[in-house]
Amino acid sequence: MRDRIDHGGWFKSSRSADNPACVEVRFVPGTTDVRDSKNPTGPVLSFPRGAWTQFLVRRASP
């Protein structure tokens, strides 16, 4: 589940609730951007879409 954060397409998991130690993600053509939710004007990490998908698949594996 995801909650929209702002009009820039950023969101964080609804599972993060009020946890300040989380990241926000947005999908843009060809890449997935990740930023620190505590510092929305700070640096952004951009990953190719395939790399982000692999990260999620490996993260979900036991």
C-alpha positions as CSV (number, residue, x, y, z in Angstrom):
1,M,0.0,0.0,0.0
2,R,1.2,3.5,-0.7
3,D,0.2,7.0,0.4
4,R,0.8,10.0,-1.8
5,I,3.1,12.5,-0.2
6,D,3.0,15.4,-2.6
7,H,2.2,16.4,-6.2
8,G,5.7,15.4,-7.3
9,G,4.7,11.7,-7.3
10,W,6.7,10.9,-4.1
11,F,5.1,8.3,-1.8
12,K,6.1,6.1,1.2
13,S,4.7,2.8,2.3
14,S,1.6,3.0,4.4
15,R,3.4,0.5,6.6
16,S,5.8,3.2,7.7
17,A,3.0,5.0,9.5
18,D,4.5,7.8,11.5
19,N,8.0,6.3,11.5
20,P,10.4,9.2,10.6
21,A,13.2,6.8,9.6
22,C,11.9,5.9,6.1
23,V,12.4,6.7,2.5
24,E,10.1,8.1,-0.2
25,V,10.0,6.7,-3.7
26,R,8.7,8.0,-7.0
27,F,8.6,6.4,-10.4
28,V,9.7,8.5,-13.4
29,P,10.2,7.2,-17.0
30,G,12.9,4.6,-16.9
31,T,14.0,5.2,-13.3
32,T,13.0,4.9,-9.7
33,D,14.0,7.8,-7.4
34,V,14.5,7.4,-3.7
35,R,15.0,10.1,-1.0
36,D,15.1,10.4,2.7
37,S,11.7,11.4,4.0
38,K,13.3,13.6,6.7
39,N,15.1,15.6,4.1
40,P,12.9,16.0,1.0
41,T,15.1,18.7,-0.5
42,G,18.2,16.6,0.0
43,P,19.9,14.3,-2.5
44,V,18.0,11.8,-4.6
45,L,19.2,8.3,-5.6
46,S,18.1,7.3,-9.0
47,F,18.0,3.6,-10.0
48,P,17.3,2.1,-13.4
49,R,13.8,0.5,-13.2
50,G,15.3,-3.0,-13.6
51,A,17.7,-2.6,-10.7
52,W,14.9,-1.4,-8.5
53,T,12.7,-4.4,-9.4
54,Q,15.6,-6.7,-8.6
55,F,16.1,-5.0,-5.3
56,L,12.5,-5.6,-4.4
57,V,12.5,-9.2,-5.5
58,R,15.6,-10.0,-3.5
59,R,14.3,-8.0,-0.5
60,A,11.1,-10.1,-0.5
61,S,12.9,-13.4,-0.7
62,P,13.4,-15.3,2.5
